[in-house]
Amino acid sequence: MADKIKGVVFDFDGTVTKPFFDFGLIKDEIGMPRDRLIIEYLEDKSEEFCRKAQQILDKWELRAAEEAELNDHFPELLKFLNKKNIKTAILTRNKMESVKIVMERFGLSFDYIDTRDKEPIKPHPDSMERVINSLKINPEHILTIGDYEHDIHCGKHAGTLTMYLTNRNSDYDLSAEPDFIVDDLKEGLDIIRSII
């Protein structure tokens, strides 16, 4: 697998940053079922319901951006990728505003950032295609890292390698069949070192 990885695509919440959101509480505050995805649930709701739900989601995202911490070992991983001239990107369902706040707080930079401000959003295949086209790297030379099944499905659909980050949570879904499963980003860095 020498020279396999030329780009890494990160999810944001729970990958770049430590897990912060309690999606169950957010969904309760919105008044929606816990087993549904927020953005998709809002697609057929009234304008007023969507406006209120968006305000709730924005409030939580802003709080997360202002209070979240970088995930353990993320700084070392990003430093290693930059040193090796491996391109990096973010693919997230967050708004750009909250991503920028975290980037400014921690002095982070990436080659490309794709947020829910661009449609269609992750996990739609076009979202990963935008990332791949912007990085100008063949998908087989890209590793997608995320802590949720949509991250893995999105990467696999596009033909990238995939790494599922459990964050030491034993309650994770293996149906997405990632190429690698790691408990933390130190394990992820060790794997990346072995495949570049």
Backbone hydrogen bonds, N-H to C=O, Kabsch-Sander energy under -0.5 kcal/mol:
donor,donor_aa,acceptor,acceptor_aa,energy
3,D,196,I,-0.6
4,K,1,M,-1.7
4,K,195,I,-1.0
5,I,195,I,-0.7
6,K,4,K,-0.6
6,K,141,H,-3.5
7,G,141,H,-1.4
8,V,87,K,-2.5
9,V,143,L,-2.9
10,F,8,V,-0.6
10,F,89,A,-3.2
11,D,145,I,-2.1
14,G,17,T,-0.7
15,T,12,F,-1.9
16,V,11,D,-0.5
16,V,12,F,-1.5
17,T,12,F,-2.0
18,K,69,E,-2.9
23,F,21,F,-0.7
25,L,22,D,-0.5
26,I,22,D,-2.1
27,K,23,F,-2.7
28,D,24,G,-2.2
29,E,25,L,-2.5
30,I,26,I,-2.1
31,G,27,K,-2.1
32,M,27,K,-2.2
36,R,33,P,-1.1
41,Y,37,L,-2.3
42,L,38,I,-1.7
43,E,40,E,-1.0
44,D,41,Y,-0.7
45,K,42,L,-1.7
50,C,46,S,-2.6
51,R,47,E,-2.3
52,K,48,E,-2.2
53,A,49,F,-2.6
54,Q,50,C,-2.7
55,Q,51,R,-1.9
56,I,52,K,-2.0
57,L,53,A,-2.7
58,D,54,Q,-2.9
59,K,55,Q,-2.1
60,W,56,I,-2.1
61,E,57,L,-2.6
62,L,58,D,-2.7
63,R,59,K,-2.1
64,A,60,W,-2.6
65,A,61,E,-2.7
66,E,62,L,-2.0
67,E,63,R,-1.9
68,A,64,A,-3.1
71,N,16,V,-2.9
74,F,71,N,-2.2
77,L,73,H,-2.0
78,L,74,F,-2.9
79,K,75,P,-2.4
80,F,76,E,-2.4
81,L,77,L,-2.4
82,N,78,L,-2.6
83,K,79,K,-2.4
84,K,80,F,-1.9
85,N,82,N,-1.4
86,I,81,L,-2.9
87,K,6,K,-2.0
87,K,85,N,-0.6
89,A,8,V,-2.1
90,I,112,Y,-2.0
91,L,10,F,-2.7
92,T,114,D,-2.6
99,V,95,K,-1.7
100,K,96,M,-2.9
101,I,97,E,-1.6
102,V,98,S,-1.8
103,M,99,V,-2.5
104,E,100,K,-2.7
105,R,101,I,-2.5
106,F,102,V,-2.0
107,G,103,M,-1.1
108,L,103,M,-2.1
111,D,88,T,-1.8
112,Y,88,T,-1.0
114,D,90,I,-2.5
116,R,94,N,-2.7
118,K,115,T,-1.8
124,H,121,I,-2.5
127,S,124,H,-1.8
128,M,124,H,-0.8
129,E,125,P,-1.9
130,R,126,D,-2.0
131,V,127,S,-1.4
132,I,128,M,-2.8
133,N,129,E,-2.8
134,S,130,R,-2.1
135,L,131,V,-2.5
136,K,132,I,-1.6
137,I,132,I,-1.1
141,H,138,N,-2.4
142,I,139,P,-2.0
143,L,7,G,-2.3
144,T,161,L,-2.9
145,I,9,V,-3.1
145,I,143,L,-0.5
146,G,163,M,-2.2
151,D,148,Y,-1.0
152,I,148,Y,-1.3
153,H,149,E,-2.9
154,C,150,H,-2.6
155,G,151,D,-2.1
156,K,152,I,-2.9
157,H,153,H,-2.6
158,A,154,C,-1.3
159,G,155,G,-0.7
159,G,156,K,-1.0
160,T,155,G,-2.7
161,L,142,I,-2.6
163,M,144,T,-2.9
164,Y,180,F,-3.0
165,L,146,G,-2.9
165,L,163,M,-0.6
166,T,164,Y,-0.7
166,T,182,V,-3.0
169,N,166,T,-1.4
170,S,168,R,-0.6
172,Y,170,S,-1.2
174,L,172,Y,-0.6
177,E,174,L,-1.9
179,D,162,T,-0.7
180,F,162,T,-1.6
182,V,164,Y,-2.8
185,L,72,D,-0.7
188,G,184,D,-1.6
189,L,185,L,-2.6
190,D,186,K,-2.2
191,I,187,E,-2.0
192,I,188,G,-2.6
193,R,189,L,-2.7
194,S,190,D,-1.2
195,I,191,I,-0.9
195,I,192,I,-1.1
196,I,192,I,-0.8
